[in-house]
């Protein structure tokens, strides 16, 4: 059953910017990776899902609720990490988290402590004085602390160091195991590869590919069969290159990484 | 309809400004009321004689009949108009447009709180600030007048006068709030939210000078607040205060509806 559904969404900002006729869905309990270069329309699509923007045409629904007209009901079940973190500068991190909990009218203390510990964040300092990474961690805590069923994460790991990125990937994997539905935009191939079941690639406001992570791999696999002079040489060759040995013949396959697949879709052409 | 967490946060944000403007008002009101003295009146009147246009432009006219008339001449033309107006401009802009412009509106919009609740709460913050400021001015006026001239002040008239003043400032607040709701860019929000009231005030100053320039009074809403008319008990003056109030209600309602419907580039 699809939880997040986008049907023929159009928003034209002029000059080729915007999103044009985008459709995709994310199923219950699934993690969907939303890949694309800067300015491709990822954030615009997500803003429609969040009910910040009204679709010019097309429709966005979450669990059957319209993302624009019923946004407050949708929001009750959402956790969101914005692509550009901008909180209230005049507050400390602690005050901000307390404010958000009070504003949403929820009790989040246990979960909040656990998340703060996991990301080694000390939220006592003023948000204005925080580094990009600290603000990002604060954004993660604020998005996950009320234990939402649906997570919309817009480039959630930007500004995090590799250790924290991997902790975040683990967190997302745990949430997925708990049956949460996740939409994650990113240009970090590795994290998408590790966490997402399906991947959508967007370019210049258009979806260019949607498929399972595995299928995307398979489609971009090439195999070669080479014949060697002796069976012994063939065996050694197969062992070195991970090929399949068949007499003097060895079949080797190259698996492109997601990054290479990504470059296939974008490579060589300018996006802006 | 109102989110208490947000209301508390924003009222905290208003406190600093309220204290500053409260202090300025205290200073001016106490000095001016203590200047009420037949001897001093002559000095002020002599200023008016020397530079009648300048004094008139800020609403100061000669020969005020009693203490309240004196207060109308020297407080209700400038100090009690400008400082609450500044409060409206600064807070009005900060309550909505600044959050949208800076992107921190995300934290408010990405929660199960209706947009009209957000806007209504912010409106209440602005209105509460205006109310506190006018209430405080009234108390300061009462204390100064009662301590200096126990017999001189008609309390009921002062209340009605300040009721009119409140309507004027609610209207100004409405302009600032509406502009804050319409524009997602602080630049434009300030340009209209501060520009319109300031321009109207300049027209009012022009109109006060008299002569041909008096026609300017037809183009400024400040004409609808007529302190002289209110203390003289003119029904037209009371009616125009109600017009300001009704206008204010419409401006706020329009602001909330626009904020509810608009695209947020956050």
Interface residues (C-beta under 8 A of the other chain):
Chain A: X47 X50 X51 X52 X53 X54 X71 X72 X73 X75 X76 X78 X80 X82 X84 X86 X87 X88 X89 X90 X96 X99 X100 X102 X103 X104 X105 X142
Chain B: X3 X4 X5 X6 X9 X13 X102 X103 X104 X106 X107 X108 X109 X110 X111 X112 X113 X114 X115 X261 X263 X264 X265 X266
